[in-house]
Amino acid sequence: MAETHVSAYRSIDGVEVSAVASPNTAAEFVAEQGLAADTYASATELLDEADVDAVDVCTPTPTHRPVVEAAAERGVDVFCEKPIAGSLADARAIDDAAADAGITLMVGHVLRFFPQYERARAVVEDGGIGDPGVARAQRRSPFPSWGHGNWYADRERSGGVLVDLAIHDIDFLRWVVGDVDRVFARRSVWDEGEHAHLTMRFANGAVGHVDASWGLPESQELGQSLELAGTDGLVEFDGDDAPVTTRTAEGTAVSSPVERGGYQRELAAFVESLRTGSEPPVTARDAIDTLRVSLAASRSAAEGRPVDPAEVDA
């Protein structure tokens, strides 16, 4: 993810990656990326010694809280990758630290910035399919093999596929359809793989289905699809570069996004919020509400029953 973010920052005028912290790979990373950046063995060392305007946290989920709290203590603005944390307690502590320090904090729920997803939401917002009734999303990838010690394999740390991967689609569907009042999930877990399916009932009566998998062969790439059906039509796409298709009584309309660029657009929005002092487009509160649904899905899969997200309070 740090590689992806560095690439995105290169496309934003006036932004420089000037420092990198990692306990074991900072120098290697800087060399590989061709950066003119200082290196540090820890985030706190970077925050104490480097002259930076903001930090971008691309670290394992369990480390988000101490890194964000350290930045907040020093008055440094933060972009934090999703999920904001692995528990609501840590997520609230992150939110409180940022609020108390008066810093800008944005969380990386990137689907909101990909053109296909933005187009699908715009169709719904404009009433193009009437009232949404059913939403279906799929997200499938090989098991993550990157990361020191591959912390993804430790479900207590990563949260597994429901908290780390399905959370993308949970956040997007919440953003489009609204609050969730019940979730029911099933999952299969093996040594280096996991698959989950969850059904969400929204407060407005709509139903959402999300399939998330870390079960593809290593030779395969991430795949994703979306379908939103309403009282007057349907909007859908299948694949990273696929056009967005809207089907209504008036006919079929196809929109082909001219660019992907979700990460560039996401981080440009963060930079713009820093420059203007405006609220970032994805706040800690947004991320907390999404995390609550993901944790409810994980509890549902563990206990074999529907769970109201309001039950999740830790």
SVG drawing of the C-alpha trace seen along z (x, -y; Angstrom):
<svg xmlns="http://www.w3.org/2000/svg" viewBox="-40 -27 59 52">
<polyline fill="none" stroke="black" stroke-width="0.4" points="0.0,0.0 2.9,-2.4 4.1,-1.8 0.6,-2.6 0.4,-5.8 3.9,-6.9 2.8,-6.5 -0.3,-8.5 1.5,-11.4 3.8,-11.7 0.8,-12.8 -0.2,-15.6 1.4,-19.0 3.3,-20.4 3.5,-17.2 6.8,-15.5 7.4,-12.2 10.3,-13.5 10.5,-10.8 9.8,-7.1 9.6,-5.1 9.8,-1.3 11.4,0.9 13.2,3.0 12.7,1.9 12.8,-2.0 16.1,-2.3 15.3,0.5 11.9,-1.0 13.3,-4.5 15.9,-3.1 13.3,-0.9 11.0,-3.9 13.7,-6.3 12.8,-8.8 14.9,-11.6 13.6,-10.8 15.1,-10.5 14.6,-7.1 13.7,-6.3 13.3,-3.1 10.0,-4.1 7.1,-6.5 7.9,-8.3 11.5,-8.9 10.2,-10.3 7.7,-12.5 10.3,-13.9 13.1,-14.5 11.5,-15.0 9.9,-18.3 6.6,-17.0 3.2,-18.5 1.3,-15.2 1.9,-11.5 0.4,-8.7 -0.1,-5.5 0.2,-2.4 1.0,0.0 -0.7,3.1 -4.1,2.4 -3.1,3.0 -0.5,0.3 -2.8,-2.5 -3.8,-3.7 -0.3,-4.3 1.0,-5.9 -2.0,-8.2 -1.9,-9.1 1.8,-9.9 1.1,-12.2 -1.8,-13.9 0.4,-14.6 2.8,-16.5 0.0,-18.3 0.7,-16.5 -2.2,-15.8 -2.9,-12.1 -4.1,-10.0 -4.8,-6.5 -5.4,-3.4 -8.6,-1.4 -9.7,0.2 -9.3,-2.7 -8.6,-0.1 -9.3,3.5 -11.7,2.6 -14.2,-0.1 -12.3,-1.0 -9.1,-1.7 -11.1,-3.5 -12.7,-5.8 -9.3,-6.5 -8.0,-7.5 -10.9,-9.8 -10.6,-11.4 -6.9,-11.9 -7.3,-13.7 -10.2,-15.8 -8.4,-16.8 -5.4,-17.8 -7.4,-19.6 -5.6,-17.8 -7.1,-16.6 -7.7,-12.9 -8.9,-11.1 -9.4,-7.3 -8.7,-5.5 -12.0,-4.0 -10.9,-4.3 -13.9,-2.9 -15.6,-6.3 -13.0,-7.7 -12.9,-5.2 -14.8,-6.5 -17.0,-3.4 -18.2,-3.6 -18.7,-7.3 -20.7,-6.9 -22.9,-4.2 -23.6,-6.3 -24.4,-9.4 -27.0,-7.3 -28.6,-6.4 -28.4,-9.9 -30.0,-11.3 -32.9,-8.9 -31.8,-7.0 -32.9,-3.6 -35.6,-4.8 -35.4,-3.6 -32.5,-1.1 -33.9,2.3 -31.1,4.8 -27.3,4.3 -24.7,7.0 -21.0,6.6 -18.1,9.0 -14.4,8.6 -12.0,11.5 -8.2,11.8 -5.4,14.2 -4.4,14.4 -2.3,11.4 1.3,12.5 3.0,9.2 3.8,7.6 6.5,8.4 5.6,11.8 2.4,11.7 0.2,10.4 -2.9,11.0 -2.7,14.7 -3.2,13.8 -7.0,13.1 -6.8,11.6 -4.6,8.9 -6.0,8.4 -9.7,9.2 -9.8,11.6 -11.6,11.1 -14.7,9.5 -12.8,6.7 -9.9,6.2 -11.5,6.9 -15.3,6.9 -15.1,3.6 -14.5,1.8 -17.9,2.8 -19.6,2.4 -18.4,-1.2 -19.5,-1.9 -23.0,-0.4 -23.5,-2.3 -22.5,-5.5 -25.0,-4.8 -27.9,-3.0 -27.7,-4.2 -27.4,-2.8 -27.4,1.0 -29.6,2.4 -28.8,6.1 -26.1,8.3 -25.8,12.1 -22.6,13.7 -21.0,17.0 -17.3,17.7 -14.9,20.5 -11.3,20.3 -8.2,22.3 -4.5,21.9 -3.9,19.4 -7.4,18.5 -10.8,17.3 -14.2,16.7 -17.2,14.9 -20.7,14.0 -22.8,11.4 -26.3,10.1 -27.1,6.7 -30.5,5.3 -30.6,1.5 -32.7,-0.8 -34.7,-1.8 -35.6,1.9 -33.1,2.5 -31.0,5.6 -27.3,5.9 -25.2,8.9 -21.4,8.9 -19.0,11.8 -15.4,11.3 -12.7,13.9 -9.0,14.4 -9.3,17.6 -8.1,16.9 -4.9,18.6 -1.7,16.5 -1.7,16.1 -5.0,14.2 -5.5,10.5 -8.1,8.7 -11.6,8.7 -14.6,6.7 -18.2,6.1 -21.2,4.2 -25.0,4.3 -27.5,1.9 -31.2,2.6 -34.0,0.2 -37.7,-0.3 -37.0,-1.8 -33.9,-0.1 -30.5,1.3 -26.9,0.0 -23.9,2.4 -20.4,3.1 -18.1,6.2 -14.4,5.7 -11.8,2.9 -12.0,1.3 -15.6,2.3 -18.1,-0.3 -21.0,-1.2 -24.3,0.0 -27.6,-1.5 -30.8,0.3 -34.2,-1.4 -37.5,-1.4 -36.0,-4.1 -33.3,-1.8 -29.7,-1.0 -27.0,-3.6 -23.3,-2.8 -20.7,-5.0 -17.0,-4.2 -14.8,-6.0 -11.8,-7.6 -9.6,-6.9 -9.3,-4.7 -7.1,-6.7 -8.9,-6.1 -5.9,-6.3 -4.7,-9.5 -8.1,-11.1 -8.4,-9.9 -5.0,-11.4 -5.6,-14.5 -8.8,-15.0 -6.8,-14.6 -4.2,-17.2 -7.0,-19.6 -8.5,-19.3 -5.2,-20.2 -4.7,-23.2 -8.2,-24.5 -8.9,-23.5 -12.1,-21.8 -13.4,-18.5 -11.9,-15.5 -14.4,-13.5 -14.0,-10.3 -13.9,-11.1 -13.0,-9.0 -16.8,-8.8 -17.5,-7.4 -14.8,-4.8 -16.1,-3.9 -19.6,-3.4 -18.3,-1.1 -16.0,0.8 -19.0,1.5 -20.8,3.3 -17.7,5.3 -17.3,6.3 -21.0,7.2 -20.5,9.5 -17.5,11.1 -19.5,11.7 -22.4,13.1 -20.1,15.6 -18.6,16.7 -22.0,17.1 -24.2,18.2 -26.9,15.6 -28.0,12.2 -26.3,9.3 -27.5,5.8 -24.4,3.5 -25.6,1.6 -24.6,4.8 -21.0,4.2 -19.5,1.8 -15.9,2.8"/>
</svg>
